[in-house]
Amino acid sequence: MKILIIDEMHPSITPLLMEAGFEVNYRPEINRKEILEVVGEYEGLIIRSKTPMDEPLLKEANKLRFIARAGAGLDKIDLDYIAENNIELFHAPEGNRDAVGEHAVAMLLSLFNNLHKSDSEVRKGIWDREGNRGEELQGKTVGVFGYGNMGQAFARRLKGFGVKVLAYDKYREGYGDENANEASFETIQEQADILSIHVPLTDETRNFFTTKVLRGFKKPFYLINTARGEVISLDTLNETLSDGVLKGALLDVLENEKLHTLSSAQKMSFDRLVQRDNVMFSPHIAGWTFQSYEKINQVLVAKIKGKFPLK
């Protein structure tokens, strides 16, 4: 079985696949035009997010038996087409869930304890203790929106902080565990001091968090988004931060992450966010650790081998 890898991967991917009996062509530099020219030769594709797996491309892949996504998100893949054509789909949220959970906690603790601000001030010779008085996580209620791999990993890492964790997942039942209590979204809106988003980008979740939804929370709260930026717009963030609905926002993802392509309206909204002391950014790196880079390969290869055992 021939596999084409079209994105940069941890170097362990090729030997792992070859040991399992697969023929591998590792071409991270390949562009879409070149993919279209050669994809018909391959039974397997391993991707990240550089090239959308849309119908025009997939129609050229007439031998394709599987797509493996090195990561969690599936929003750039035509799921209807691959289902209709019996193409297997693998992804690897198990590979970077721990990294995402740690990153979300790190951002929260950093904001609560003014770590970025105080570090910057001390480097300038400013020793301001009162101006950097912190907020404790203990005693807070944390809402987890989406309780799959990422949401569960985040909840596990909150254990020991003395918080109450409420988890909501529309597509699961009986998912409460030792780390979180199953709850309705309305219950989270009533009780949460912090909301952490852990859902994929779908037609349903795109722009789900409107100003109206956020104003449905009974008290001001902090928002963490390590999922997909398109679930909440830059304008909504600014509006709810300005009117006190949001006490702060921790953003690893943005509505448009190609900052050089921001529209004039998006640029204005982004610039407003940048000026806020209660907003913290990171460049979509929550799941991007040295360890997750390799673990994703291990998860993907195990899933591929399980479905297509050659040895």
Steps between C-alpha positions, in 0.01 A plus 500: 500500500645835391467804727565863409587742782434859389589697816800524728491233770720382783776288336377187677203471263686338209678222694181424697304451179775309320538261794127430464548409133385819327675672209549866593559811290579790734448827313430784745594759238239386245241755386137449406567489125762228551270307735229496234749359249611205714229427757339234278800272563443472876276300733574718801544873569648645819430871548503788742308807386698653212273371222121464526376150423213619282304318231709620201815358658340183634349417160855466368584253779326203341702240694467674836409276793577733791588852609692544824495847659797573724301693756145528627305735273314365197349826373709510179388154387190430290347250742197432282713405200725261690198334665327454166816348351587273793827677575619440854582807709747498788599787724705526816346708779648251746844617389470865603220504758742512792681796347171686450391433858828629641500807277148602599590477870826687440324791329241519777755503781714751313213746463376450857848565639597784264812310397548667162436849636714463812789340315500786249492757780781346705721493191444876480589550867140530620423314825121533532355242739155654549449562129564130438287352774374166367174309478474147641358215295384316812127527562413585141254312279644398163276416207638267232317534168559173316616198698700295255875442504595865553230589749575192710873573496434854623268378777758244619755775543264708713487227762680623810419868443186485712263596219157373401500374141181482295516335157253534215502287186195498273597175331574283803306353790617376837842659460541641851809361672732555794626822340177669394127498562273463198293816460270679260629806321242703692650380829844607383358840405358533851810396694823536300778738596711361215397342169745290295403410143593154367284433193588444133405751234173396335204682346341484845794635700607771253415833669311308772622741767308809401459806718153371590637164615773661710255745656298196609764431769384610843829653609813638333740221402833420338506334157767253382509396135754238393258341249418696184496877463193502278272400787509863620564815301749773584213749516312286752809473717550876500137579567467262794836602647401866479162454669640277777332175394850358459756569773780378276578286196776244440532440129720238336289524183344789309222551250771567239847378595670624182556841650634647176164423334274666758227711345493864605215423742682198643818706535314763701352232727832322542677827586238569766560157654875554498458813713319312777696391808243227575555323168782253439598346167703205378547403132296176482762306697286339771554155352841581351761348731809295426329202664167533317682533167625145541197356682273601213704275268474207738123539531447531124718204407331280760159588354615441141658165591185399686287548190754395236729237658774415249728315742 
